[in-house]
Amino acid sequence: MLDEEFSTDGAADFAPSAPPATAREALTESPWLRQVPAATLDRLAQQAVLHRVPAGAVLFEQSETPAFAQFLIAGCVELIAVDGPTEILIETALPVDLLLPAAALNRQPYLARARVRDESQLTLIHADAFRDAVASDHALCLAVLACQAAQFRRQVKRTRNLQLRSAEQRVGCYLLQLLEATPPEAPVRLPLEKRHVAWQLGMKRETFSRTLASLAGHGLRVEGDTITISDIEAVRARFRLDPLIDAPEPIVPLALGRG
């Protein structure tokens, strides 16, 4: 099993057991909002709506000024920098997270497009109401600060992964995390289409395919979406997981001060 300090999806720290029925319920179930007073969550819920969005939908475009603060409750959203026909993945957002909250807090344009990869559910809170609540409620302010801190650290880790590791090392470490996270005797499969994995690892699909072929010499083989391994110790020796790159980054608000 995977050691708790590593994860294939550093953005995820919570998955609700069942979809929330109301915006208030969604806010209540968000683990990093647990210190926020009920009265504040009530006020936010009065200015919020639950929104279910199909895969492929665009939630917002870069350069738009936010009308809402968007909490991702379920599903998966890709944050993408766009320049004409060129698209670059900035991050894959997983629940429960805020989508680019700095833009909503500062009344500034989004720096990326948000596109739904898997059908998603979001809580949309009117931006003015969200800003007022953050400014007036200490617990909510600490929660949003913790969210932004985790997002910043995820971006630094992603940069470290892209800049400090070769393509082979990135792919090898990614596959090793999948192997370590899977129970013994269970089949190990790629969780995404190969083009999405390549994008997540900062490379073209063709580079990813060539790199997969080269890994056969290190005891790893991918056929279709199935990963097979001939020598796990050789794989671990070749591809070493690093907590400064591969560990998850949970959102943990500071405890409320006394006095």
N, C-alpha and C positions, 0 to 999 in steps of 0.2 A: 504493500500500500504506500501511497505517497506520503512523505513526511509533511506535517501540517505547515511547515514553513514554505512549501512550494505549492504552486497551483498553476494550471494551464490558463486560467482566466482570472487575472489579478483584480479585475474590476468588480467581480461578483463576490458578495459576502452574505447574500441572503436570497432565498427563493421562497415566496409564500406558498403555503400548501394548497390554497384555492384562490381563484381570482377575487379581489374585493368587489363588493356590490355597489359601494358608494365612494365618493372622494374622501369622505371622513374616515371610512374604514381603511382606505389605502394609506392615508397618512398615519393612522394608528399602527398599522402593521409595518411601517418603515422602521427598522431597528435603530437607526441613528437619530430618530426623532423622539425617542422614548423619554428623554428628559424635558421635552417641550410641554408646557402646561396644556391641559385639555382646553382651556378657554382660547388659547392661541390657535390650536388646531381647529377648533370650532369656527373661529373667524376666517381662517384660511379656507376651510371647506365650503363656507358660504360664498366664496369667490372662486370656486374651483369646479371642474367638471372632469369626469372620467372619459377617456377617449381611447377607443380601440382602433388600431391602424393596421392595414394589411401589409404584407411584405412588398417591398419596392416603392412604397409611398415616401414622398419627401415631406418631412415635418417642417423644415424651414430651409431657406437658402442662405448662403453666406452673404453678408452685407445687409441682410434684413435687421431691423431693430425689433427686439422681442416685445411681443404683446403679452406673453405669458412666461412664467417660470414652469419648466417642464420636468416633472419627476417621472423617470422610467420605472414602471412597476413590474412589468413582465415583458419578455421578449428580448430583442437585441437591435441596437441602432448603431449604424456606422457614421462617424464624424469624418467628413471628407473635405480636403482643401481642393478647390477647383480653379483651373486656369484654362479657359476655353475647353477643348476636348480632353485636357489632361486632368486626371483625378489622382490624388494621393491620400491614402488612409492616414488619418491622425490618430484615431483611437476607435476601438469597438466598445461601446457603452453597454453595460449589463445591469440588471436590477440589483439593488435599488440605488439609483443615481440621479443626479441633476444634470441636465444637458446644458453644457456651457453656461453655468450660472453667472459668470462675471459679466456677460453681456446684459442679462436681465438686471443685475444689481446696479450696473453703471450706466444704464440706458445707452449702451453702445452697440454697434452692429455685430452680428455673429461673424466669427472668423472662419466658419466652416459650414458646409451643408450637412444636414442630418437626414440620413436615408434609412428606412426600416429594412433590416436584413431578414429578421423573422417577425411574424405577426406580433405586435406589441400592444401593451396597454400603458397609458400614461395618465397622470393627473396633471391637468393644466390649471395653474393658478394665475389669476390676473396679475400682471407684473407690478402694478402700483400697490396692490394689497400685499404682495410678497415683500416688496421693499419696505413697506410700512411695518410689517410684522418683524422683519429682521432687525430694523432699527429700534424697535420698541421692546423686543423680548430677548433677554440675555441668553436663554437656553437655545432658542432658535438660531441666534447669531453664532453661538459656539458650534452648533450642529452644521451650519452652512460652512463655517470656517474649516471644520474637520473634513467636510466633503471636498472643499477646494484643495486642502492640503494633500489628501489622498490622490486627487486628480493630478496635481503637480508631480508628486512622487512617481505615479505611474508613467507620466511622460518622460521623466528623467530615466527611469528604468528602460523604457522603450528605446530612448536614445542610446543608452549604454549598450543595449542588445544589438542595435543596428550598427553602431560605430566600433564596438570592441570585439565583435564576433564576425568571423567569416560566414559566407552563405552556408557552408557545410556545418559549421558550429551552430548556427541559428536553427537549421532544420533538425540536426541531431538532438539538440537540447529540447526542442519542441516535442519530438517523438519520444524522447526519454521520459518527459513529464507525463505524456499519455500512458506510457507503459507502467510507470510507477504508480499512477493513479487508478489503474485497473486491477480488480481482484485477480488472484492467481487462477489460472485455467479459463478465465473469461476471454473472449475474443477482443482484440484491441483494434479500434477503427478510428479513422480520421473523423473528427466531429463536424467538419465543414467540407465543402467542395474544395478540390485542390486549388482552384483559382483564388478562393477566399483565404486559404491557408497561406498561399504565396503572398497575397496582398498584406496579410497580417504580419508576415515576416519581412516585409519590405523588399520584395523581389518580384520579377515577372514570372508568369506561369512556366515559361520555357526554362528559366533558371532553376525554378523549384523542381521541375521534372528531371533535369540533368543532375541536380544535387541528390535527389532520391536514388537515382541509378548508382551514383558513386558511393552511397552508404552501404551497399551490399558488401563491400570490402571490410566494413567495420561491424558486421553482424546484424545489420538492420535491412529489412526488405519491405517495400510497400507494393502490394498487388491490388489494384482497384482502390478500395478504401480500407483494406485490411493490412495491419502491420504485423509482421512476423519477425522473430528474433532468434538467432542461433547461439548467441553468447552474451548474456546480459552483463556479465562482469567486464567484458571487453568494451561494451557500449558505455558503461559507467566510467571506465577508465579514459575513454576517448572524449566523452562529452560530460563535463562536470557542471552540475547545476550550481548557480551562484545566488545566494539570497539577496544580493544587491541588484539582481536582475530579475530573478524568477519567483521570488516570494510574493505572495499576494499583498495587497495594500488595502486593508479594511478601513472603513470610515469609523473612527472612534473619537467622539467629541470629548473635550475636556470636561471633567466633573465640575459641577456648579460650585462656586466658592461659597464659603459661609460668612455670615456677618454682614 
